[in-house]
Amino acid sequence: MPRIRLIVAALPLALATLAAPSFSQLPSEQPGKLDKSRVTAGTYAVDATHSMIAWRVNHLGFNDYFGMFGQLGGSMTFDPANPAAAKLTATIPVSKVVTVDAALTAHLLKAAPEGGKADFFGANAADTVFVSTSVVPGADGMSATVNGNLTLNGVTKPATFTAKFTGAGTNFFNKAPTVGFEGEATIKRSEFGMGFFAPLVGDEVKLQITIAFEKK
């Protein structure tokens, strides 16, 4: 019986070893390159493991503090021959917000008082969703301005972010054609019903985005 238990316990590790390339099989260079010719047309899904949005907001005029959203969802339809026709959706699970301080994180997700509203996201916060409405390619051929609608805290407002192409190629682990971008945006939290303590705590929230898409 102990031997059977040992075999069963080792099975997941053995399967993972078979699925992953050995060190001798690893490529000698990174598979992603800053080369637009590597991008192929099609529909892509967000690589949730390696995509995230960092945010920063000023605290009492002294300094900025940071937080992060991970486990993003969404998709992109893209044709390198016609980047202006690209379509993008992104889902951001704000209920899983992360900061370096447990008390601050708890405050962001603190339930609303009876008959009132939450200071920030509140408990059981719905996912934030961004849906693009237009894409304006940059003159450099490597960037774009993405316009769309952002739904946050039950409020939908127009939002814009700048995007920069950062690499494309085939992921050697799962053989998926992959393309990556970085982006930046600024929103006013008060416009989404989260103006608690503004302007002492900054109203403007700066977003830094790093996102990878895998072709499906």
Kinemage of the C-alpha trace (Angstrom):
@kinemage 1
@onewidth
@group {chain A} dominant
@subgroup {mainchain}
@vectorlist {calphas} color= white
{ca met a 1} P 0.000 0.000 0.000
{ca pro a 2} L 2.759 2.589 0.807
{ca arg a 3} L 4.331 1.897 -2.597
{ca ile a 4} L 1.006 2.527 -4.364
{ca arg a 5} L 0.605 5.801 -2.485
{ca leu a 6} L 4.122 6.823 -3.517
{ca ile a 7} L 3.440 6.079 -7.186
{ca val a 8} L 0.159 8.015 -7.124
{ca ala a 9} L 1.815 10.968 -5.394
{ca ala a 10} L 4.618 11.058 -7.967
{ca leu a 11} L 2.301 10.835 -10.991
{ca pro a 12} L 1.531 14.589 -11.351
{ca leu a 13} L 5.238 15.423 -11.240
{ca ala a 14} L 6.002 12.769 -13.835
{ca leu a 15} L 3.296 14.067 -16.179
{ca ala a 16} L 4.525 17.641 -15.770
{ca thr a 17} L 8.041 16.529 -16.588
{ca leu a 18} L 6.848 14.837 -19.770
{ca ala a 19} L 4.873 17.935 -20.826
{ca ala a 20} L 7.664 20.437 -20.237
{ca pro a 21} L 10.823 20.567 -22.365
{ca ser a 22} L 14.031 19.440 -20.701
{ca phe a 23} L 16.856 21.920 -20.188
{ca ser a 24} L 18.683 20.379 -23.135
{ca gln a 25} L 15.679 21.161 -25.337
{ca leu a 26} L 15.342 24.799 -24.319
{ca pro a 27} L 16.091 27.365 -27.050
{ca ser a 28} L 19.276 29.369 -26.770
{ca glu a 29} L 17.452 32.700 -27.079
{ca gln a 30} L 14.153 34.229 -26.091
{ca pro a 31} L 11.303 33.246 -28.428
{ca gly a 32} L 9.698 36.697 -28.346
{ca lys a 33} L 11.225 39.377 -30.570
{ca leu a 34} L 10.469 43.027 -31.247
{ca asp a 35} L 9.514 42.113 -34.787
{ca lys a 36} L 6.073 42.937 -36.202
{ca ser a 37} L 6.468 40.381 -38.981
{ca arg a 38} L 6.069 37.639 -36.353
{ca val a 39} L 2.484 38.699 -35.566
{ca thr a 40} L -0.167 36.652 -37.357
{ca ala a 41} L -3.814 37.536 -37.846
{ca gly a 42} L -6.424 35.863 -35.697
{ca thr a 43} L -8.160 35.797 -32.348
{ca tyr a 44} L -6.047 35.804 -29.211
{ca ala a 45} L -6.840 35.221 -25.531
{ca val a 46} L -5.155 36.942 -22.599
{ca asp a 47} L -2.358 34.958 -20.986
{ca ala a 48} L -3.706 35.436 -17.466
{ca thr a 49} L -0.579 34.122 -15.762
{ca his a 50} L 1.718 36.740 -17.266
{ca ser a 51} L -0.554 39.773 -17.602
{ca met a 52} L -1.211 42.398 -14.951
{ca ile a 53} L -2.128 46.016 -14.291
{ca ala a 54} L -0.268 48.083 -11.706
{ca trp a 55} L -1.885 51.226 -10.310
{ca arg a 56} L -0.490 54.147 -8.376
{ca val a 57} L -2.168 56.973 -6.521
{ca asn a 58} L -0.809 59.853 -4.478
{ca his a 59} L -1.140 59.708 -0.694
{ca leu a 60} L -1.676 63.053 1.073
{ca gly a 61} L 0.788 64.806 -1.216
{ca phe a 62} L 3.732 62.895 0.269
{ca asn a 63} L 4.293 60.033 -2.129
{ca asp a 64} L 2.581 57.551 -4.421
{ca tyr a 65} L 1.612 54.069 -3.316
{ca phe a 66} L 0.979 51.085 -5.541
{ca gly a 67} L -1.309 48.140 -6.030
{ca met a 68} L -1.846 45.482 -8.640
{ca phe a 69} L -4.534 43.569 -10.475
{ca gly a 70} L -3.711 40.134 -11.859
{ca gln a 71} L -5.452 37.133 -13.410
{ca leu a 72} L -6.802 39.267 -16.244
{ca gly a 73} L -9.168 37.856 -18.829
{ca gly a 74} L -10.183 38.962 -22.283
{ca ser a 75} L -9.466 38.599 -25.963
{ca met a 76} L -8.101 40.425 -28.971
{ca thr a 77} L -8.891 40.125 -32.658
{ca phe a 78} L -5.977 41.466 -34.644
{ca asp a 79} L -4.762 41.638 -38.235
{ca pro a 80} L -1.292 43.170 -38.684
{ca ala a 81} L -2.352 44.256 -42.192
{ca asn a 82} L -5.138 46.361 -40.668
{ca pro a 83} L -4.313 47.261 -37.041
{ca ala a 84} L -6.997 49.951 -36.932
{ca ala a 85} L -9.635 47.194 -37.125
{ca ala a 86} L -8.372 45.486 -33.962
{ca lys a 87} L -10.914 44.648 -31.266
{ca leu a 88} L -10.046 44.229 -27.607
{ca thr a 89} L -11.865 43.236 -24.447
{ca ala a 90} L -10.286 42.953 -21.020
{ca thr a 91} L -11.710 41.720 -17.737
{ca ile a 92} L -10.068 42.836 -14.506
{ca pro a 93} L -10.955 41.004 -11.260
{ca val a 94} L -10.757 43.976 -8.888
{ca ser a 95} L -11.932 41.765 -6.016
{ca lys a 96} L -8.460 40.204 -6.141
{ca val a 97} L -6.579 43.494 -5.808
{ca val a 98} L -3.153 43.171 -4.188
{ca thr a 99} L -1.146 45.688 -2.140
{ca val a 100} L 1.846 45.224 0.159
{ca asp a 101} L -0.220 46.073 3.240
{ca ala a 102} L -2.980 43.793 4.494
{ca ala a 103} L -4.892 46.627 6.183
{ca leu a 104} L -4.892 48.729 3.023
{ca thr a 105} L -6.075 45.795 0.921
{ca ala a 106} L -8.842 45.127 3.437
{ca his a 107} L -9.933 48.776 3.285
{ca leu a 108} L -10.137 48.660 -0.513
{ca leu a 109} L -12.482 45.672 -0.220
{ca lys a 110} L -14.343 46.779 2.915
{ca ala a 111} L -18.096 46.268 2.724
{ca ala a 112} L -20.343 49.299 2.523
{ca pro a 113} L -22.008 50.362 5.781
{ca glu a 114} L -25.706 49.665 6.005
{ca gly a 115} L -27.534 52.216 3.886
{ca gly a 116} L -24.269 53.673 2.566
{ca lys a 117} L -21.670 52.993 -0.075
{ca ala a 118} L -18.207 51.504 0.100
{ca asp a 119} L -15.163 53.755 0.302
{ca phe a 120} L -13.503 51.992 -2.607
{ca phe a 121} L -14.317 48.704 -4.358
{ca gly a 122} L -16.296 47.173 -1.532
{ca ala a 123} L -16.980 43.519 -0.824
{ca asn a 124} L -17.805 41.137 -3.680
{ca ala a 125} L -16.817 43.758 -6.241
{ca ala a 126} L -17.807 42.974 -9.813
{ca asp a 127} L -15.087 42.581 -12.407
{ca thr a 128} L -14.061 45.714 -14.260
{ca val a 129} L -14.472 45.442 -18.031
{ca phe a 130} L -12.865 47.406 -20.866
{ca val a 131} L -14.245 47.130 -24.406
{ca ser a 132} L -12.459 48.931 -27.226
{ca thr a 133} L -14.370 51.142 -29.634
{ca ser a 134} L -11.498 52.270 -31.866
{ca val a 135} L -7.778 51.775 -32.351
{ca val a 136} L -5.577 54.535 -33.772
{ca pro a 137} L -2.175 53.187 -34.887
{ca gly a 138} L 0.857 55.349 -34.110
{ca ala a 139} L 3.068 56.795 -36.838
{ca asp a 140} L 5.968 54.657 -35.609
{ca gly a 141} L 4.122 51.446 -36.484
{ca met a 142} L 4.832 50.082 -33.006
{ca ser a 143} L 2.245 51.849 -30.887
{ca ala a 144} L -1.431 52.745 -30.827
{ca thr a 145} L -4.042 54.706 -28.955
{ca val a 146} L -6.906 52.479 -27.851
{ca asn a 147} L -10.246 54.109 -27.103
{ca gly a 148} L -13.111 52.304 -25.412
{ca asn a 149} L -15.586 52.070 -22.584
{ca leu a 150} L -14.510 51.163 -19.063
{ca thr a 151} L -17.078 49.747 -16.644
{ca leu a 152} L -15.879 50.070 -13.054
{ca asn a 153} L -17.921 49.974 -9.860
{ca gly a 154} L -21.119 49.821 -11.913
{ca val a 155} L -20.277 53.002 -13.859
{ca thr a 156} L -19.347 53.061 -17.549
{ca lys a 157} L -17.185 55.891 -18.880
{ca pro a 158} L -15.036 56.443 -21.972
{ca ala a 159} L -11.388 55.580 -21.378
{ca thr a 160} L -8.225 55.712 -23.450
{ca phe a 161} L -4.865 54.023 -23.084
{ca thr a 162} L -1.677 54.053 -25.094
{ca ala a 163} L -0.253 50.699 -26.147
{ca lys a 164} L 3.226 49.734 -27.292
{ca phe a 165} L 4.165 46.483 -29.024
{ca thr a 166} L 6.828 44.640 -27.003
{ca gly a 167} L 7.347 41.282 -28.696
{ca ala a 168} L 5.961 38.375 -30.691
{ca gly a 169} L 6.845 34.760 -31.380
{ca thr a 170} L 5.886 31.228 -30.423
{ca asn a 171} L 5.926 30.162 -26.781
{ca phe a 172} L 8.026 26.981 -26.713
{ca phe a 173} L 6.158 25.655 -23.662
{ca asn a 174} L 2.676 25.500 -25.177
{ca lys a 175} L 3.493 26.189 -28.864
{ca ala a 176} L 1.067 29.150 -28.883
{ca pro a 177} L 1.802 32.158 -31.103
{ca thr a 178} L 2.058 34.994 -28.602
{ca val a 179} L 2.154 38.783 -28.815
{ca gly a 180} L 2.874 41.224 -26.004
{ca phe a 181} L 2.103 44.858 -25.265
{ca glu a 182} L 2.678 47.462 -22.591
{ca gly a 183} L 0.254 50.289 -21.955
{ca glu a 184} L -0.497 53.325 -19.841
{ca ala a 185} L -3.683 55.123 -18.856
{ca thr a 186} L -4.948 57.603 -16.291
{ca ile a 187} L -8.462 57.624 -14.849
{ca lys a 188} L -10.223 59.649 -12.175
{ca arg a 189} L -11.628 57.373 -9.516
{ca ser a 190} L -14.255 59.931 -8.519
{ca glu a 191} L -15.876 59.532 -11.937
{ca phe a 192} L -16.569 55.917 -11.019
{ca gly a 193} L -18.143 56.634 -7.639
{ca met a 194} L -14.957 56.069 -5.625
{ca gly a 195} L -14.011 59.598 -4.594
{ca phe a 196} L -13.467 58.749 -0.932
{ca phe a 197} L -10.941 61.133 0.670
{ca ala a 198} L -10.185 62.929 -2.623
{ca pro a 199} L -8.246 65.103 -3.205
{ca leu a 200} L -6.238 64.288 -0.058
{ca val a 201} L -5.730 60.861 -1.539
{ca gly a 202} L -5.233 61.563 -5.225
{ca asp a 203} L -8.199 61.434 -7.559
{ca glu a 204} L -6.056 60.519 -10.566
{ca val a 205} L -5.037 56.877 -10.751
{ca lys a 206} L -2.221 55.972 -13.098
{ca leu a 207} L -2.359 52.525 -14.677
{ca gln a 208} L 0.604 50.596 -16.080
{ca ile a 209} L -0.356 47.594 -18.162
{ca thr a 210} L 1.673 44.616 -19.273
{ca ile a 211} L -0.267 42.007 -21.211
{ca ala a 212} L 0.375 38.974 -23.385
{ca phe a 213} L -2.079 37.377 -25.800
{ca glu a 214} L -1.951 33.768 -26.995
{ca lys a 215} L -3.484 32.759 -30.298
{ca lys a 216} L -6.327 30.267 -30.030
